[in-house]
Amino acid sequence: MFTVKSLLALAAVAVFSVDAAPAPASGNSDKAVIEARQTAAFVKICKDHYFGQCTILQAQLNTCGRAMPSGWNDVISSYEVGNRDKVWCRFYEHQECQGRYYDAQYDDTLHDGDGFWKDRISSLQCWLRDPLGCGAPVCP
């Protein structure tokens, strides 16, 4: 027979016990998504200068040469940098980050101004914004 003291002890153990459930199967993919966001920039590129006919690029940070996907070379008329508070991107006139470059703003229609960059982008490179606290995307 149980005593009152032993019943109270069992109740206390039951109240303060934590049943550790296994992590959900999506746990590893969630970690991969978080890591990708920390090491990549997401840039929406569009063929229409009013943000129509768009696709999303994932560009690795600090890696030059993100070429445009098939059918996207020299046809970009507008863009939007998705995680702009964290990354800074530069568009290049030629493949492998060669030729003249355009430092991306948050978003832009490349049709504006003199229209030089409309349908001219062939590659891009992105960096973390101010990773070393020196006030510049890439510190000297």
Solvent accessible surface area in square Angstrom, and as a share of the most:
residue,aa,sasa,rsa
1,M,237,1.06
2,F,137,0.57
3,T,85,0.50
4,V,112,0.64
5,K,167,0.71
6,S,42,0.27
7,L,94,0.47
8,L,118,0.59
9,A,56,0.43
10,L,103,0.51
11,A,52,0.40
12,A,47,0.36
13,V,97,0.56
14,A,74,0.58
15,V,112,0.65
16,F,164,0.68
17,S,67,0.43
18,V,133,0.77
19,D,135,0.70
20,A,92,0.72
21,A,86,0.66
22,P,125,0.78
23,A,87,0.67
24,P,98,0.61
25,A,107,0.83
26,S,58,0.38
27,G,27,0.26
28,N,128,0.66
29,S,59,0.38
30,D,75,0.39
31,K,124,0.53
32,A,57,0.44
33,V,71,0.41
34,I,95,0.48
35,E,84,0.38
36,A,30,0.23
37,R,152,0.56
38,Q,116,0.52
39,T,67,0.39
40,A,0,0.00
41,A,0,0.00
42,F,57,0.24
43,V,0,0.00
44,K,57,0.24
45,I,0,0.00
46,C,0,0.00
47,K,74,0.31
48,D,53,0.27
49,H,43,0.19
50,Y,164,0.62
51,F,69,0.29
52,G,25,0.24
53,Q,134,0.60
54,C,50,0.30
55,T,45,0.26
56,I,107,0.54
57,L,3,0.01
58,Q,81,0.36
59,A,1,0.01
60,Q,92,0.41
61,L,17,0.08
62,N,98,0.50
63,T,75,0.44
64,C,65,0.39
65,G,24,0.23
66,R,81,0.30
67,A,37,0.29
68,M,15,0.07
69,P,44,0.28
70,S,116,0.75
71,G,53,0.51
72,W,32,0.11
73,N,66,0.34
74,D,62,0.32
75,V,50,0.29
76,I,0,0.00
77,S,2,0.01
78,S,0,0.00
79,Y,0,0.00
80,E,42,0.19
81,V,4,0.02
82,G,50,0.48
83,N,30,0.15
84,R,108,0.39
85,D,104,0.54
86,K,123,0.52
87,V,2,0.01
88,W,36,0.12
89,C,1,0.01
90,R,46,0.17
91,F,0,0.00
92,Y,18,0.07
93,E,19,0.09
94,H,97,0.43
95,Q,77,0.34
96,E,122,0.55
97,C,14,0.08
98,Q,106,0.47
99,G,45,0.43
100,R,134,0.49
101,Y,112,0.43
102,Y,39,0.15
103,D,60,0.31
104,A,10,0.08
105,Q,104,0.46
106,Y,81,0.31
107,D,50,0.26
108,D,28,0.14
109,T,22,0.13
110,L,7,0.04
111,H,89,0.40
112,D,92,0.48
113,G,82,0.79
114,D,131,0.68
115,G,22,0.21
116,F,55,0.23
117,W,32,0.11
118,K,66,0.28
119,D,59,0.31
120,R,77,0.28
121,I,0,0.00
122,S,5,0.03
123,S,0,0.00
124,L,0,0.00
125,Q,22,0.10
126,C,0,0.00
127,W,30,0.11
128,L,69,0.34
129,R,104,0.38
130,D,60,0.31
131,P,69,0.44
132,L,139,0.69
133,G,62,0.60
134,C,63,0.37
135,G,67,0.65
136,A,32,0.25
137,P,38,0.24
138,V,85,0.49
139,C,27,0.16
140,P,172,1.08
